[in-house]
């Protein structure tokens, strides 16, 4: 993501030095992360719940398959 931002900044701000572009890119990323912190927390929680469901489902499938083999 940072590379794409730097590329865009170089393209649109030809008068900026490499150091200024780097600083500006880091500020953009920091602001973006700060602004979307709540959304990211919600997504992380949803992904964790989905992962747990998947693991539980796989476990039960394996358990029932093992039980069927034993019979």
Secondary structure, 3 states (H helix, E strand, C coil): CHHHHHHHHHHHCCCCCHHHHHHHHHHHHHHHHHHCHHHHHHHHHHHHHHHHHHHHHHHHHHHHHHHHHHC
